Amino acid sequence: MQLKDVAVLITGGGSGLGAATARAMAAKGARIGVIDQSKENAEKVAAEVKGVALHADVTDEDGIKAAIAKAEAAHGVARVLMNCPASAARSVSSARTVFIRWRSSLASSTSI
């Protein structure tokens, strides 16, 4: 997969699978937005991958909307969304919330 200069959003990107995904995609040249409910974890991984830290809870639609806007300001419209929330119980509803916000962001982009 060609990821050079591709904007990517990763929920749960501050630890575990999300952090590993951020590192792997950054190694291929992606511009990473690290979304995590832990501000400290998001900042740590974002600094490591030269990305942008986005503090938000994936179940908070307004928080996700603000995080996506901040990521867009830094890297442009994200073309890839990886959902890696820590809790499997929250995965389905949170993935849906983030996907809807991300999709509406893509739809409003003039670069599509």
KOLFINU-50879 format. One record per residue (C-alpha): residue number from 1; z, y, x. Coordinates in steps of 0.2 Angstrom, whole numbers, plus 2048, in hexadecimal, padded with zeros to 3 digits. Layout:
# residues N
 seq  pz  py  px
 NUM   Z   Y   X
...
***
This chain:
# residues 112
 seq  pz  py  px
   1 800 800 800
   2 7FB 811 807
   3 80A 81D 805
   4 807 82A 812
   5 80C 83B 80A
   6 80E 833 7F8
   7 81D 83A 7EF
   8 829 82C 7EA
   9 839 82D 7DF
  10 846 81F 7E1
  11 855 81E 7D5
  12 864 816 7DD
  13 85C 81B 7ED
  14 86D 81F 7F5
  15 872 80D 7F9
  16 86D 7FB 7F8
  17 85B 7F6 7F2
  18 857 808 7EE
  19 85C 80E 800
  20 852 800 808
  21 843 804 7FD
  22 845 817 803
  23 845 812 815
  24 836 806 813
  25 82B 812 80A
  26 830 821 815
  27 82B 816 824
  28 81A 815 81C
  29 819 828 81B
  30 81F 82B 809
  31 828 83B 804
  32 838 834 7FC
  33 843 83B 7EE
  34 854 832 7EF
  35 85C 832 7DD
  36 86E 82C 7DD
  37 87E 82F 7D3
  38 887 831 7E4
  39 882 841 7EC
  40 888 83C 7FD
  41 87E 82C 7FD
  42 86E 835 7F7
  43 871 842 805
  44 874 835 812
  45 864 82A 80E
  46 859 83A 80B
  47 85E 841 81C
  48 85A 830 824
  49 848 82F 81C
  50 845 842 81D
  51 845 842 80A
  52 84D 84C 7FC
  53 85E 848 7F5
  54 85F 848 7E2
  55 870 847 7DB
  56 86F 840 7C9
  57 875 832 7BE
  58 866 828 7B7
  59 86D 828 7A6
  60 86E 83B 7A5
  61 85D 841 79F
  62 860 853 7A3
  63 866 84E 7B5
  64 857 844 7B8
  65 84B 851 7B1
  66 853 85D 7BE
  67 852 851 7CC
  68 840 84E 7C9
  69 83C 860 7C9
  70 845 862 7D9
  71 83B 854 7E1
  72 82B 85B 7DA
  73 82F 86C 7E3
  74 832 863 7F3
  75 824 856 7F3
  76 819 859 7E4
  77 817 84D 7D5
  78 81E 83C 7D9
  79 810 82E 7D8
  80 81D 820 7DA
  81 82D 81D 7D1
  82 839 80F 7D7
  83 848 80B 7CB
  84 856 803 7D5
  85 866 808 7CC
  86 876 7FF 7D2
  87 87B 7F8 7C1
  88 870 7EB 7B9
  89 878 7F0 7A8
  90 871 802 7AA
  91 860 7FD 7B0
  92 856 7FC 7A0
  93 85C 80B 798
  94 85C 816 7A8
  95 84B 810 7AD
  96 844 815 79D
  97 84C 826 79E
  98 846 829 7B0
  99 835 822 7AB
 100 833 82E 79C
 101 838 83D 7A7
 102 82C 838 7B5
 103 81E 834 7AA
 104 81F 845 7A1
 105 81F 84D 7B2
 106 80F 844 7B7
 107 807 849 7A7
 108 80B 85B 7A9
 109 804 85B 7BB
 110 7F4 864 7BE
 111 7F0 858 7CD
 112 7ED 849 7C2
***
